[in-house]
Amino acid sequence: MKQVIAVTLLSLRSLPRRLSASGVAVVGIAGVVVVLVAVLSIAEGFRAVMQGTGSPDRALIMRSGADSEMTSGLAGPMTELIKQAPGIVRDGQRPLASAELFVIIDLPKRSTGTSANVPMRGVGPEAAEVRQEFSIVEGRMFTFGTNEVIVGRGAAGQFAGLDVGSEIRSGQVSWRVVGTFETDGSVSETEIWCDARTLQGAYRRGNSYQTVLARLDSPETFQQFKDELTADPQLNVQVRREDEYYAGQSTQLTTLVRIVGFGIAGLMSLGAIFGAILTMYMAVASRAREIATLRALGFNAFAVVTSVLVESLGLAALGGAAGGLLALVGFNGYQTSTINFQTFSQVAFAFRVTPQLLVMGLVFALFMGLIGGLLPALRAARLPISAALRQL
Amino acid sequence: MKFLPFVWRNVWRRKFLTVFTLLVIVVSFLLYGLLVTLGNAFSLGVQLAGQDRLVLIHKVSLIQPLPVSYLGRLQAVPGVELATHNTWFGGVYQDPSNFFAQIAVEPEAYLAMYPEIHLPPDQLKAWLADRQGAIAGADTARRFGWKVGDRIPIQGTIWRPKSGTGDTWEFNLVGIYDAEPGFDRTNFFFRYDYLDENRTGGAGLVGWYIVRIADPSRSTEMAARFDDMFANSQAETKTTTEKGFIESFAKQIGDIATIMMWIVTVVLFSMLLIVTIVMMYVINQRTSELAVLKTLGFTNGRVMVLVLVESVAIALVGGGLGLGLAWLAVQAGDPTGGMMPTWVMLPKDVGVGLALMLGLGLLAGALPASHAMRLRIVDALRRN
């Protein structure tokens, strides 16, 4: 053990002499970790938004056969019927359910100036009461019956011309932004909200809606509520828990990003392992005489192997930590938006570098260091002492 | 030339280093190849967009329909060669995860608009004869094991049929199309007249128009002219070139191409560092030999060239292998099974790859080569 420590310290002390080669190993491993953590933080961020949306005690009612709010359609009288269903929380006589329209408005992205499909939601007067997490953070709520709109915090950040007080011109309609709202970081923050009836006129939808969002007495009564509505011969609807609906929308993109992230990082790590092998090989080769001398002095092969491995693990840990730090500083909280193909509309989200991702990056780095150091370490141990010394 | 065997021997004198250096380069260029392909996939085939095709969508948003009556008005505009309309169907085949695009088209006009699509003439004839007929891209047909003659049921999500059971629309697969390399081979095209006659609601509405103009250099002017034609109507339009349309749609996904470029840069930079360090080490080991060469009468320039040839050779061999592997992997098809229809490596990407290999070889060799060149015989020999 003493030998191990002595040889390891010796090799670490000689590190500065081999700075450039060791530096390369560190940079290579840091590069892999940055890419891995950064790409996976995209998936994390998107998932956090989608899974943070909705509540188990809210039911989303759409036309049966529709695969998203975008493709659903419900006639006005039908939405009235749905609102009267038992199981919905009532405020006096008024059921807390909002008949809504969900459409797209073409607006320029702030970052690129290119057009983006921004989701626009026409809501009923109950919308804010149905969604308890809703709050106005700037300006005020729009007035029903007018062309006023309020804009989610995420949308205001990502798309141009959505500041309070500005006008949005879209076709022959113009909308006035009177407030900004937030909903605890959920998908709704990418949306623009207005009066559903005004939107029906603007998009020539007659008296039709797309969905009804209802607040139920409790999460447990969902099944009963669902059975009631789907059994009703006058309706032709599907009923889903709101949180499950949104969680379902995140799987496709999250899976894609994960496949891509792990694929790229996997290949890159292969390259980095080869790089580490080269670095450690050169380190061993340049210290051949030194190692041979140690062996001649009676230090055993195990001590030599360990010293090489410790060095490569140390370099890998350094690279892993640097990469993680870089990803954290460079990408955590980075605001962006992408398209949700299920609804064809934009979702704003922020990259999320979670502690789990950082730990994973570090473990990945150590793994690369271990594999990279193993081969050269064994080479060092097998170095024929006499031959190496003769090189003098 | 006669020194090539010499360089070759030098390369293989240090097998361990050479093998692992080659491996680093192979992996890097494999990554390069896959990342540019991914970039292409996310740019949705914008490189293949026709310069002479314009796309008209509803000004308010892509999802708003346009009246079918615009077709005649567009065709009447001088300078318009061909106009046709498309309508997004958005149906589900068996399971939502089986995504592929279904588009209602006018068969003859659509195929005339896209000569990139190849459909056997007898299949086109069958399509024109069968109102319920549909054609599928070769990739999609292979994915689901479809054959010509199959009956394909698709659940409508936007439109429900007047007849039949629930939301199911039935199509007869009358043809399977192939397309030019890189062109989307995953679409499912069916007849607009079938959709329009059988849907409840939405009659006479189409999704968007595609117009081919005679003179691509006048595209901006023509686009403005179309938009003026429909200004102040119930459905105002926004016209862009097909390229601009695809580009702006690809940008909506996010700037994937930029992220890919960053990763490629990180990878290639790390590789450059590694190869440089290895070459420095190798040349340093050979100091006395280089001095001997110079003593034998090799000029400084020639010594430098020898070192550069060595590093360029390693870069080309490793890079070529890597890019070749990437090409093979890309031929195997889109790893997500249909989510990325334009999964293709373009000749341009291969060219850039070759240039990168050459550049890397030269850069990695530059430092050790100049070192070798400036070597003074006396010093080098004395050091021994």
Interface residues (C-beta under 8 A of the other chain):
Chain A: S20 A21 G23 V24 V27 G28 G31 V34 V35 V39 S64 G65 A66 D67 S68 M70 T71 V103 I104 I105 D106 K109 T112 T114 S115 A116 N117 S170 G171 Q172 V173 A202 Y203 R204 Q252 L256 I259 V260 G263 I264 L267 M268 L270 G271 A272 F274 G275 I277 L278 T279 Y281 M282 S286 T336 S337 T338 I339 F341 F344 Q346
Chain B: F16 L17 F20 T21 L23 V24 V27 S28 L30 L31 L34 L35 L38 H58 K59 V60 S61 L62 I63 Q64 G90 V92 P96 S97 F99 Q155 G156 T157 I158 R160 G166 D167 N232 Q234 E236 K238 E247 S248 K251 Q252 I253 G254 D255 I259 I263 V266 V267 F269 S270 M271 L273 I274 I277 V278 M280 Y281 P335 T336 M339
